[in-house]
Amino acid sequence: MGQTQQTENNEEMDVKALQDMYKKFVMECPSGLLFLHEFKRFFGVDATGEASDYAENMFRAFDKNGDNTIDFLEFVATLNLVFRGDLEHKLRWSFKVYDKDSNGYVDKNELRSIIDVSQIHYLYPNDLYTQISSFALDEVVNRILQAVDSDGDGQISMEEFIRGAQQDQWLLSLFKLGMNPAGWVLAQRRRSAHF
């Protein structure tokens, strides 16, 4: 019974967070389009700060049609997916965030970049952050490639990414929570509310 109530409260919080973001979108983007610099401002990201690359990757993942803007439908669809989608859909979306050059593969440099930014901003839960911070960045990247890159080509395809995350709890936590867009969005929202 307590778990049901907790789930309902989390869903209520998610709905409230979504509603707040929808209102903010409409107020800040009356044209109905959100550009990269506005996206960063929207989530309180310094244009030149450490989270800038991460925000750019998220922007690209939101921008479904690749026109360098996010319209309201893209915004709503993506937020709905990251807050309410099933695990495979969330992993597919996270893969797009990792795949900086949109070539359909995540390579060592892309992994290193995202994990580095994620560590800096403490986007992992405390226990995962403690595990990751005890390793050098290259050790974490190499462990991921070893576990996920089944064909050994030095790149991770979307299928390898999803399969690896579903087979290894540590990777699932890293891929899903380290790149948890819902968590990042809520953290940025809380952060910008304090300033």
trRosetta pair geometry for C-beta under 8 A, 3 or more apart (Angstrom, degrees):
i j d omega theta_ij theta_ji phi_ij phi_ji
1 4 5.8 -52 -153 31 34 112
1 5 6.6 31 152 -16 65 104
2 5 5.8 -56 -151 37 34 110
2 6 6.3 34 152 -20 67 106
3 6 5.5 -53 -145 37 34 112
3 7 6.2 35 155 -19 66 104
4 7 5.7 -54 -148 36 30 111
4 8 6.3 30 153 -18 64 106
5 8 5.7 -54 -148 37 32 111
5 9 6.3 32 153 -19 65 105
6 9 5.7 -54 -148 36 32 111
6 10 6.4 32 153 -18 65 104
7 10 5.7 -54 -147 37 31 110
7 11 6.3 31 153 -18 65 106
8 11 5.7 -55 -148 38 32 111
8 12 6.3 35 152 -21 65 104
9 12 5.5 -51 -146 35 33 113
9 13 6.3 34 152 -19 64 103
10 13 5.6 -52 -148 36 32 112
10 14 6.3 35 151 -20 65 104
11 14 5.5 -51 -147 36 34 113
11 15 6.3 35 153 -20 66 103
12 15 5.7 -51 -147 36 32 111
12 16 6.3 33 153 -18 65 105
13 16 5.6 -53 -147 38 32 112
13 17 6.2 33 153 -20 66 106
14 17 5.6 -53 -145 37 31 112
14 18 6.3 33 154 -19 64 106
14 83 5.0 143 -169 -170 120 121
14 84 7.3 132 147 -63 144 87
14 182 7.4 -16 -126 -161 106 131
15 18 5.7 -53 -148 37 30 113
15 19 6.3 32 154 -20 64 106
16 19 5.7 -54 -147 36 30 111
16 20 6.4 32 154 -20 64 105
17 20 5.8 -54 -149 35 30 112
17 21 6.4 26 154 -15 64 107
17 83 7.6 177 81 -110 117 140
17 185 7.5 111 162 117 125 110
17 186 5.9 -34 -140 -99 150 96
17 189 6.8 143 -149 64 101 171
18 21 5.8 -59 -148 39 30 107
18 22 6.3 32 154 -21 66 105
18 79 5.8 140 -125 145 94 128
18 80 7.6 67 -133 -81 139 61
18 83 6.2 -89 -68 4 117 171
19 22 5.7 -52 -147 34 31 113
19 23 6.4 31 155 -18 64 105
20 23 5.8 -56 -152 36 30 111
20 24 6.3 29 152 -19 65 108
20 189 7.3 93 106 -159 132 139
21 24 5.5 -52 -144 38 34 113
21 25 6.3 42 153 -26 65 102
21 75 8.0 -155 141 166 109 113
21 79 6.4 180 94 -122 145 157
21 185 7.2 -5 -89 173 149 124
21 189 7.2 -80 -76 -95 99 135
22 25 5.6 -51 -151 30 31 114
22 26 6.6 27 154 -15 64 105
22 75 7.9 142 -107 122 65 118
22 76 6.9 46 -105 -96 105 94
23 26 5.9 -58 -151 37 31 108
23 27 6.2 25 154 -14 66 111
24 27 5.8 -60 -145 42 31 109
24 28 5.8 8 166 -1 69 115
24 42 6.8 125 136 -155 120 93
25 28 6.5 -69 -136 48 21 94
25 29 5.5 -35 -178 36 63 115
25 34 6.9 -64 -143 -60 93 130
25 42 7.5 34 -94 -143 66 136
25 72 6.4 129 140 -116 133 84
25 75 5.7 132 -125 142 155 162
26 29 7.0 -70 -113 61 13 74
26 30 7.1 50 175 -95 54 56
26 72 7.6 45 -80 -112 75 127
27 30 7.5 -12 -163 -60 18 83
28 34 8.0 50 104 -107 104 100
28 38 6.9 157 144 -171 114 111
28 41 7.9 -168 -173 104 142 109
28 42 6.2 163 96 -102 159 93
29 32 6.3 139 137 -65 100 7
29 33 6.3 -148 -173 66 119 32
29 34 5.0 -60 -93 -75 155 79
29 38 6.5 101 -83 157 106 148
29 72 7.7 178 99 -71 125 87
32 71 5.8 15 149 -150 90 85
32 72 5.3 -66 -155 -20 82 108
33 69 4.4 -16 -166 -179 109 135
33 70 7.1 135 -161 67 56 42
33 71 5.6 -33 -99 -95 67 68
34 38 5.1 -136 -159 95 71 121
34 39 5.3 95 151 -70 112 83
34 42 6.7 -5 -151 -36 129 151
34 69 6.4 136 62 -170 45 73
34 70 4.3 -26 61 61 106 96
34 71 7.6 -177 15 -81 80 20
34 75 6.6 82 10 -71 138 127
35 38 4.9 87 54 14 72 106
35 39 6.9 -127 101 -13 33 90
35 68 7.2 18 -135 145 78 84
35 69 5.8 -40 -86 -109 61 81
36 39 5.4 -51 -145 30 31 116
36 40 6.6 30 157 -17 64 101
36 56 6.6 24 -151 -115 122 76
36 59 5.2 60 -116 -173 80 166
36 68 7.1 -50 -31 -172 104 84
37 40 5.8 -50 -152 34 33 111
37 41 6.5 30 150 -14 63 107
37 47 6.5 4 -131 -106 83 123
38 41 5.5 -55 -146 42 35 110
38 42 5.9 49 150 -33 67 104
39 42 5.4 -47 -146 28 28 120
39 43 6.8 1 162 4 61 106
39 55 6.6 156 119 171 103 105
39 58 7.8 -175 160 95 129 99
39 59 4.8 111 106 -102 166 112
39 62 7.5 175 -130 49 139 150
39 70 6.5 87 -85 14 121 131
40 43 6.6 -74 -152 50 26 90
40 45 4.2 -94 -159 72 79 103
40 46 7.6 -66 170 80 118 10
40 47 5.5 100 122 -90 158 67
40 52 6.8 11 -123 -125 135 74
40 55 5.0 84 -102 143 83 155
40 59 7.9 -38 -50 -58 76 131
41 44 7.4 34 -170 -76 32 29
41 45 7.6 -90 -56 47 23 68
43 55 6.5 -177 66 -122 133 117
43 185 6.7 -89 -122 -130 120 61
43 188 4.0 9 180 145 93 149
43 189 7.2 -59 -138 -60 70 61
43 192 6.9 -162 173 -30 31 139
44 188 5.2 170 49 -178 101 86
44 189 7.7 160 7 -88 124 24
44 191 5.5 -176 102 96 149 101
44 192 3.1 -151 -60 -75 141 111
44 195 7.0 137 -144 36 128 131
45 49 6.5 -145 -180 56 70 119
45 51 4.8 -118 -138 100 108 115
45 52 6.2 148 155 -89 115 53
45 54 7.9 -146 -132 73 144 93
45 55 4.4 164 99 -61 174 152
45 188 6.7 -32 -52 -135 87 129
46 49 3.1 82 69 -18 116 121
46 51 7.1 101 40 48 78 95
46 52 6.6 -70 91 -60 66 100
47 52 6.0 62 177 -113 28 123
48 52 6.1 -15 -130 -48 10 154
49 52 5.4 139 62 -32 57 96
50 53 7.9 -49 174 21 42 96
50 117 6.2 169 157 -130 88 81
50 120 5.1 -96 152 124 148 154
50 121 7.0 180 105 -52 116 99
51 54 4.9 -59 -162 46 63 118
51 55 5.7 67 139 -28 85 101
51 117 6.5 119 -110 -170 49 112
51 120 7.9 -149 -65 93 73 118
51 121 5.9 69 -85 -71 107 144
52 55 5.7 -55 -147 36 30 111
52 56 6.4 32 153 -21 64 104
53 56 5.5 -53 -150 33 33 113
53 57 6.5 33 152 -18 65 102
53 100 7.9 -19 -179 -119 101 129
53 113 6.4 -97 141 173 148 114
53 117 6.0 -138 72 -74 108 149
54 57 5.8 -54 -153 35 32 110
54 58 6.5 30 150 -16 65 105
54 97 7.9 26 -159 -178 67 113
54 114 7.0 109 -105 -131 86 68
54 117 4.5 -177 -53 143 116 149
54 118 7.4 135 -106 -63 136 65
54 121 7.5 -78 10 8 167 148
54 184 7.6 -139 152 -151 126 147
55 58 5.6 -54 -147 39 34 111
55 59 6.2 42 151 -26 66 103
56 59 5.5 -47 -146 31 32 116
56 60 6.5 34 153 -19 63 103
57 60 5.7 -52 -151 34 32 112
57 61 6.5 30 151 -17 64 106
57 97 4.6 84 143 -163 111 69
57 98 7.5 67 -173 -58 141 15
57 100 5.8 -65 -101 -103 107 77
57 114 7.1 -34 26 -98 176 104
58 61 5.6 -57 -150 38 35 111
58 62 6.4 36 151 -20 68 103
58 97 5.8 14 -83 -120 56 113
58 181 6.3 140 -130 -123 113 108
58 184 7.2 -141 -87 104 149 147
59 62 5.7 -56 -152 35 31 111
59 63 6.2 24 153 -17 66 111
59 70 6.9 -119 -156 -38 74 122
60 63 5.7 -58 -143 39 30 110
60 96 7.1 -152 111 156 92 98
60 97 7.7 143 68 -111 95 50
60 100 7.9 105 44 -145 159 46
60 102 6.9 -127 169 -61 133 116
61 78 7.2 123 124 -139 84 134
61 93 5.9 92 179 -171 127 77
61 96 4.2 126 -114 109 98 116
61 97 4.8 -34 -42 -69 147 74
61 181 7.7 -127 95 -87 143 145
62 70 4.8 -5 127 -108 119 133
62 74 5.8 97 162 145 78 108
62 75 6.5 25 -171 -97 122 54
62 78 4.7 -84 -125 -14 74 174
63 66 6.1 103 134 -86 105 27
63 67 6.8 -145 -171 44 111 58
63 68 6.6 27 -149 -92 157 16
63 69 6.8 124 -120 69 112 25
63 70 5.4 -100 -81 -77 74 77
63 74 6.4 34 -113 173 33 156
64 74 5.1 -159 9 -125 103 108
64 77 7.3 -11 -33 83 145 137
64 78 7.5 -161 -46 -60 105 107
65 74 7.3 -108 4 -81 91 132
70 74 4.8 -130 -157 89 74 126
70 75 5.3 94 152 -63 114 88
70 78 7.9 -58 -149 14 124 141
71 74 5.2 95 52 10 68 102
71 75 7.0 -129 101 -7 34 93
72 75 5.4 -56 -147 37 32 116
72 76 6.1 29 158 -16 68 107
73 76 5.9 -53 -141 40 30 108
73 77 6.0 29 159 -18 65 111
74 77 5.9 -57 -141 40 26 110
74 78 6.1 21 162 -15 64 111
75 78 6.3 -63 -148 38 22 105
75 79 6.3 15 160 -12 62 111
76 79 6.1 -59 -143 41 26 106
76 80 6.1 29 158 -21 63 110
77 80 5.8 -57 -149 36 26 113
77 81 6.4 28 153 -20 62 107
78 81 5.5 -54 -149 35 33 113
78 82 6.2 20 160 -11 69 107
78 93 7.3 136 -148 -139 86 135
78 181 7.9 -75 161 137 100 156
79 82 6.0 -58 -139 42 31 101
79 83 5.9 16 165 -6 67 114
79 185 7.4 123 -121 -133 94 173
80 83 6.3 -66 -140 47 22 99
80 84 5.6 -40 -178 39 62 115
80 85 7.3 93 125 -47 64 87
81 84 7.1 -81 -117 58 11 71
81 85 4.1 21 -164 -43 60 133
81 89 5.7 -120 -160 146 101 121
81 90 7.1 168 155 -84 84 61
81 93 5.9 139 129 -59 129 149
82 85 6.5 2 -63 16 18 114
82 90 6.4 101 -125 -120 53 89
82 93 6.2 -126 -81 111 87 161
82 180 7.9 124 -174 -178 104 57
82 181 4.1 -68 -146 79 148 118
82 182 4.8 176 140 -52 98 85
82 185 7.3 110 108 -5 142 136
83 182 5.0 124 -90 -108 63 126
85 89 3.8 -107 173 90 128 128
85 90 5.2 160 88 -53 113 79
85 93 7.3 109 59 -8 160 134
86 89 5.3 89 56 13 70 104
86 90 7.1 -137 99 -5 33 92
87 90 5.7 -60 -148 38 30 110
87 91 6.2 28 157 -18 67 107
87 166 7.5 109 132 -94 132 94
87 176 7.2 -37 -146 -104 86 136
88 91 5.7 -55 -146 38 32 111
88 92 6.3 36 153 -22 65 104
88 162 6.2 40 -137 -149 79 127
89 92 5.6 -50 -147 34 33 114
89 93 6.5 32 153 -17 64 104
90 93 5.7 -55 -150 37 32 111
90 94 6.2 34 151 -19 66 107
90 176 6.2 52 123 -131 125 92
91 94 5.5 -51 -142 38 34 113
91 95 6.3 44 153 -28 64 100
91 161 6.6 167 169 127 105 99
91 162 4.9 116 123 -109 140 80
91 165 5.4 -174 -124 64 134 157
91 166 7.8 -53 -58 -47 168 89
91 175 6.2 34 -128 137 89 128
91 176 6.7 -48 -82 -82 80 87
92 95 5.6 -47 -152 27 30 117
92 96 7.0 33 149 -19 60 100
92 158 6.5 39 -125 -165 73 121
92 162 6.9 7 -66 -78 70 122
93 96 5.8 -52 -160 29 36 112
93 97 7.0 36 145 -18 65 101
93 181 6.8 -67 128 -3 125 141
94 97 5.5 -52 -155 32 40 113
94 98 6.5 39 149 -17 69 103
94 161 8.0 -166 93 161 97 130
94 175 5.6 114 125 172 149 83
94 176 6.7 -115 -44 -101 162 41
94 179 4.4 112 -146 101 107 133
94 180 8.0 -19 -95 -80 122 32
94 181 7.3 -149 -86 -24 77 100
95 98 5.6 -55 -150 38 35 111
95 99 6.0 26 155 -15 70 111
95 106 6.9 -120 -155 -38 76 124
95 158 4.9 83 166 -121 164 84
95 161 4.8 117 -101 105 115 162
95 162 7.3 -46 -51 -50 135 84
96 99 5.7 -56 -136 43 31 107
96 102 7.6 22 -151 -108 78 80
97 114 7.1 108 129 -123 92 136
97 179 5.5 160 81 -168 140 127
97 181 7.1 -176 -56 -69 151 110
98 106 4.5 -6 133 -109 117 135
98 110 5.7 92 168 146 73 114
98 111 6.9 18 -162 -89 113 58
98 114 5.4 -65 -117 -23 71 164
98 161 7.4 175 54 -126 150 144
98 175 8.0 -41 -46 -135 140 87
98 179 6.8 -60 -54 -94 92 159
99 102 5.8 95 130 -92 105 33
99 103 6.8 -146 -173 41 108 59
99 104 6.8 53 -150 -69 149 7
99 105 6.7 126 -122 72 109 23
99 106 5.3 -97 -80 -75 71 79
99 110 6.5 22 -113 -175 30 159
100 110 5.0 -162 6 -122 105 105
100 113 6.8 6 -43 74 146 149
100 114 7.9 -161 -51 -51 106 103
101 110 7.4 -109 4 -79 89 127
104 157 6.8 -2 150 -135 86 77
104 158 6.9 -71 -166 -21 71 102
105 155 3.9 5 179 175 131 126
105 156 6.4 139 -164 64 72 42
105 157 5.8 -40 -103 -88 79 54
106 110 4.9 -125 -157 89 74 133
106 111 5.9 91 155 -57 109 86
106 155 6.7 145 67 -165 39 71
106 156 4.4 -22 58 58 96 103
106 161 6.6 82 15 -79 130 126
107 110 5.3 96 52 12 64 102
107 111 7.2 -123 105 -4 33 92
107 154 6.4 22 -140 139 89 86
107 155 5.1 -38 -88 -105 75 82
107 156 7.7 -175 -76 16 29 75
108 111 5.8 -56 -149 37 30 112
108 112 6.2 31 154 -21 65 108
108 141 5.8 81 -154 165 79 129
108 145 6.5 -11 -92 -66 87 141
108 154 6.5 -49 -28 -176 106 90
109 112 5.6 -52 -144 36 31 113
109 113 6.2 34 156 -23 64 106
110 113 5.8 -53 -147 34 30 113
110 114 6.5 21 160 -11 64 108
111 114 6.3 -65 -149 40 27 102
111 115 6.0 17 162 -11 67 115
111 141 4.8 129 111 -132 123 96
111 144 5.9 -174 -158 80 145 146
111 145 7.3 -139 8 -54 169 93
111 156 7.6 83 -63 9 120 130
112 115 6.2 -63 -141 43 23 105
112 116 6.0 27 160 -24 62 113
112 137 6.0 77 -145 153 87 116
112 138 7.2 3 -108 -90 116 59
112 141 5.1 -12 -74 -81 79 147
113 116 5.9 -60 -149 34 22 112
113 117 6.6 16 158 -12 61 108
114 117 6.0 -58 -149 39 31 107
114 118 6.1 30 154 -20 66 110
114 178 7.8 95 140 134 101 113
114 179 6.7 -2 173 -87 128 112
115 118 5.5 -55 -144 39 32 114
115 119 6.3 35 156 -22 66 104
115 132 7.4 -148 -172 -165 109 135
115 137 6.4 150 102 -150 118 91
115 140 5.8 -179 172 110 157 135
115 141 6.6 -155 28 -71 150 85
115 174 7.7 -8 -109 -169 105 112
115 178 6.9 -7 -115 171 69 144
116 119 6.0 -54 -149 32 27 109
116 120 6.6 29 153 -21 62 106
116 137 5.8 19 -82 -131 91 141
117 120 5.7 -54 -150 33 33 114
117 121 6.4 5 161 3 66 112
118 121 6.4 -74 -147 50 27 93
118 123 4.4 -85 -156 46 80 123
118 124 6.4 74 153 -36 108 91
118 178 4.7 44 -180 -177 157 93
118 179 6.8 -70 -91 -71 137 61
119 122 7.5 26 -176 -72 33 40
119 123 7.9 -70 -54 29 20 85
119 124 7.4 -2 -98 2 55 118
119 129 7.1 136 -132 -141 69 85
119 132 6.2 -139 -98 121 110 128
119 133 6.5 140 -152 -83 117 85
119 137 7.6 -118 5 -98 154 98
121 187 7.7 117 159 126 111 148
122 129 6.0 14 -140 -114 72 151
123 177 7.6 164 139 145 80 68
123 178 5.8 88 101 -157 106 48
123 179 7.6 57 132 -79 140 26
123 180 7.0 -179 170 39 102 88
123 183 6.6 122 -164 110 84 120
123 184 6.0 1 -132 -85 123 91
123 187 7.2 -133 -112 16 77 163
124 128 4.1 -118 174 94 120 110
124 129 4.1 160 80 -63 112 79
124 132 6.3 115 13 13 171 139
124 173 7.5 65 -149 151 100 98
124 174 7.4 -16 -110 -114 120 57
124 177 6.0 82 -133 119 62 107
124 178 5.1 -6 -83 -96 93 77
125 128 5.0 78 57 18 79 105
125 129 6.8 -150 88 -11 33 93
125 173 7.3 -76 27 -167 112 114
125 177 5.9 -31 -14 166 95 149
126 129 5.6 -58 -142 37 27 113
126 130 6.3 29 159 -21 64 105
127 130 5.8 -51 -149 32 31 113
127 131 6.7 32 152 -18 63 104
128 131 5.6 -52 -150 35 36 112
128 132 6.2 29 155 -15 68 108
128 170 7.9 152 -125 -149 99 69
128 173 5.1 -157 -96 144 141 128
128 174 6.8 -175 -169 -77 131 65
128 177 6.5 123 30 88 165 135
128 178 7.1 -125 136 -65 140 93
129 132 5.9 -59 -144 41 29 107
129 133 5.9 23 161 -17 67 113
130 133 6.1 -57 -136 40 24 106
130 134 6.6 29 159 -26 59 106
131 134 6.2 -63 -161 26 27 111
131 135 7.6 7 151 -4 60 106
131 170 7.6 -116 131 -141 157 111
132 135 6.2 -71 -163 40 39 101
132 140 5.7 39 -146 -102 86 142
132 174 7.5 127 -79 -108 127 106
135 139 4.1 -125 -180 85 110 127
135 140 5.1 133 98 -53 131 85
135 143 7.6 -30 -174 -9 166 136
136 139 4.6 98 57 -1 78 105
136 140 7.5 -148 92 -5 43 83
137 140 5.8 -56 -156 33 35 110
137 141 6.4 31 151 -16 68 108
138 141 5.5 -53 -144 40 36 112
138 142 6.0 36 157 -19 68 107
139 142 5.8 -55 -143 39 28 109
139 143 6.3 32 155 -22 63 106
140 143 5.7 -54 -149 34 29 112
140 144 6.5 29 152 -19 63 105
141 144 5.8 -55 -153 34 31 111
141 145 6.4 27 153 -15 66 107
142 145 5.7 -54 -144 39 33 110
142 146 6.1 37 156 -22 66 107
143 146 5.7 -55 -146 37 28 113
143 147 6.3 20 158 -13 63 112
144 147 6.0 -66 -148 41 27 105
144 148 5.7 -11 169 8 67 121
144 156 7.8 -49 143 -57 101 147
144 164 7.8 83 -166 155 72 150
144 171 6.7 125 -125 -115 81 102
144 174 7.2 -124 -96 111 117 157
145 148 6.5 -74 -128 51 21 90
145 149 4.7 0 -170 -4 69 128
145 154 7.1 -1 -155 -138 133 44
145 156 7.1 -126 -114 -53 65 106
146 149 7.1 -18 -74 38 11 97
147 164 5.7 107 125 -151 92 116
147 168 5.7 -1 176 -32 137 167
147 171 6.1 -156 113 -62 143 136
148 156 5.2 12 122 -118 123 122
148 160 5.1 102 165 154 85 99
148 161 6.4 40 -172 -95 136 41
148 163 7.7 138 -145 78 77 84
148 164 3.4 -14 -112 -85 92 162
148 165 8.0 29 -108 -37 121 63
148 171 6.6 144 -65 -138 112 151
149 152 5.9 105 131 -87 104 28
149 153 6.7 -142 -173 43 112 59
149 154 6.7 48 -153 -76 156 11
149 155 6.9 123 -123 67 114 27
149 156 5.6 -95 -82 -81 80 75
149 160 6.2 47 -105 174 36 152
150 160 5.5 -155 8 -120 98 109
150 163 7.5 -14 -29 88 136 139
150 164 8.0 -155 -39 -65 97 100
151 160 7.6 -101 7 -79 90 137
156 160 4.8 -134 -158 90 74 122
156 161 5.1 95 151 -65 116 86
156 164 7.5 -56 -146 6 124 147
157 160 4.7 96 50 8 76 102
157 161 6.9 -132 96 -7 40 89
158 161 5.4 -53 -148 35 32 118
158 162 6.3 27 157 -15 67 106
159 162 6.0 -56 -146 39 29 106
159 163 6.0 24 158 -14 65 112
160 163 5.8 -57 -138 44 27 108
160 164 5.8 30 160 -21 64 112
161 164 6.1 -58 -145 37 20 110
161 165 6.4 16 157 -16 59 110
161 175 6.9 145 -178 -130 91 146
162 165 5.9 -58 -147 37 28 109
162 166 6.3 20 158 -14 64 111
163 166 5.9 -62 -147 41 28 107
163 167 6.2 14 159 -11 65 115
164 167 6.0 -67 -142 42 26 103
164 168 6.0 -23 176 23 67 114
164 171 5.2 -84 143 145 93 162
164 175 7.8 120 95 -34 99 147
165 168 7.0 -77 -126 55 19 79
165 171 5.1 -128 -103 122 51 101
165 172 4.6 105 -176 -94 76 64
165 175 4.5 -74 -102 48 125 149
165 176 6.7 119 -167 -35 130 95
166 172 6.8 89 -82 -85 25 113
167 171 7.7 16 68 51 69 132
168 171 4.0 60 87 15 112 112
168 172 6.5 177 89 -16 56 83
169 172 5.4 -51 -144 35 33 116
169 173 6.4 35 156 -19 65 102
170 173 5.9 -54 -154 35 29 110
170 174 6.4 27 149 -17 63 109
171 174 5.4 -56 -145 40 35 112
171 175 5.8 23 161 -11 71 110
172 175 6.1 -58 -136 45 25 101
172 176 5.4 2 172 2 65 120
173 176 6.5 -59 -121 51 18 95
173 177 5.1 -22 -170 24 60 123
173 178 7.2 77 134 -24 60 90
174 177 7.1 -35 -83 54 9 83
174 178 4.6 0 -167 -5 50 134
175 178 6.6 -2 -61 43 10 103
175 179 6.1 -30 -173 27 42 116
176 179 7.1 -87 -147 56 7 81
176 180 6.1 39 149 -79 56 87
177 180 4.8 -7 -139 -36 36 121
177 183 6.8 37 -155 4 66 156
179 184 7.8 -29 -172 -28 38 132
180 183 3.7 44 103 18 121 115
180 184 6.3 159 90 -16 64 84
181 184 5.4 -54 -141 39 35 112
181 185 5.9 38 158 -22 68 105
182 185 5.8 -52 -146 36 28 112
182 186 6.3 24 156 -14 63 108
183 186 5.8 -58 -146 40 30 107
183 187 6.1 30 155 -20 66 108
184 187 5.7 -54 -143 38 29 111
184 188 6.2 28 157 -17 65 106
185 188 6.0 -57 -148 38 27 108
185 189 6.2 29 152 -22 63 109
186 189 5.4 -53 -145 36 32 115
186 190 6.3 32 156 -18 66 103
187 190 5.9 -53 -147 37 30 108
187 191 6.1 32 153 -21 64 110
188 191 5.5 -54 -144 38 31 115
188 192 6.2 24 159 -15 66 107
189 192 6.2 -57 -144 39 25 103
189 193 6.4 30 153 -25 61 108
190 193 5.7 -57 -152 31 31 115
190 194 6.9 28 153 -21 63 104
191 194 6.1 -61 -161 29 32 109
191 195 7.2 13 152 -10 64 108
192 195 5.9 -62 -150 38 41 105
